[in-house]
């Protein structure tokens, strides 16, 4: 009897040590580890306002855009990615705020759309890049949106390239789970007007959605929050029926205040939507595409390049005309 008691005591004393070293894909909820979302001090809107204080549009852009938490996008332009991601989440952590990051560097990126074409030079180069991205975040709280359009944009890929892309995404999710335990990763799932819910559920699952915290919707598009919520719920219904699980989702509301007019590239007459917040019909409503940043040389952004800040477009988006 005493031997069994001693064995039990020994086992219980060892338990905290076992729990402390046990790996966990999602050790904590990053929204509870922080006090609100991080406002990027170097966003395109913030930099424009600082450089143009006398412009008549500056007060509106400052009040409605520059101080709203939104995502920072990372790609080949970011330099050494581990350093860049680490500096960004470190600055947010210093202020006890939750940063939103977008990983946008997948091999053969935007093969069909073309305006944002580019990305890593190969699948193996991407694997290295995304591993360094996750390592830069480490154990600090963060939200990451993984590769916008990568699963919806299959039309210009052959089956071998699709399989390769699935492997890149699945590998990326594994890296975040291994290196960034306090990061919620959302795998992008396009928007309600692109791919059917059934098809998207299959693509998400085949790319490793089980490893992700959830999926993201409407990035750089204009569909209403209600439309996205209905689509997200439909994707989850398909996931549940086919694979036996569901996932949380987030919606990009940065430009969906007037809904969609059917155009996706610098559409006229759009309006900013609900600012970044928890809840709202999804797990979170996030400003992922910065309002006023061009989608490319198209629509009301003719003559611009993707990512360029257009103050007149930004100003009109604030007022919805």
C-alpha positions, 0 to 999 in steps of 0.5 A: 500500500505504501509503495503504491502511495509513494508511486502515486506521489512521485507521479503527481510531483512529476506531472507539472514538469511533464505539462510544462514541456509538452508541446502545444499547437495553440497554447493560449488565446492571443486575444486574451494575452493582449489588450486590443489590436495593434495600430501599425505606426507605419501604415500607408495611411499613417505615413501619408497623413504625416507627409501631407498635414496641410492636405484637406483630405488629411483630417478624414484619412487620419481619423477614419483610416490611420488610427484603425488597427489593420494588417501589415502584409509581408512578402519579398519586399520585407527584407529578412523576413524573420527580422521583419516579422519579429520586429513588428510583433515585438513592437506590438508586444511592447504595447501589449497589443495584438498584431495582424500579419499577412503572409503573402509570398507563396510560389506562383502567387496570383497566377491568374489575377496577375496584378500581384504576381510574384512570390517566392522563387520556388516551393523550397524557397517558400518553405524556408521563408515561411519557417523564418516568418514563424520563427520571427513571431516565436511565442508572442501573441499574433494573428496571421492570415496565410496567403490570400487567394492561394486556394481560390486562385487555382484556375491557372495551375495544373494538377501538379502545381496544385498539389505542390501548393497544398504541400506549401500551405500544409508545411506553413501551418506545421511551422506556425504550430511548431514555432509560434504557439500563441499565434492564430493562423487563418488559411485564406478561403477567398470570398462568396463570389469566387468558389462554391462552398463545397469546393472551397471546403475540399480545398481547405481540407486538402491544404491542411485546414485541420492544423489551422485555427480557422479560415479568412474571407473577403480579403481585398474584396467588397462583399458584405459581412452578412454575405461572408458570414453565410458563406463561411457557415456554408463552408463549415457545413461542408466541412462537417458533413465531409470531414467531421469538423468545423473552424472559426473564420474571420472577415475582411471588412475594410472595404465592404461598407457598400457591398460589392458591385461585381468588380474586384479591382479598385471598384468605384463607389465602395466604402470602408466597413466595420473597424477591426473588432472581435465578434460581429458575426464571425470570430473577428472582423478585421481590416486586412486590405488597407483602404486606399491601397491600390489593387493594381492598374485597374478601376479607379486606380488606373496608372497605379501599382498594387499596394500604392496608397491613393489618397483620393480613393481613400478619401472617397471610400471614407464617404462612400462615393 
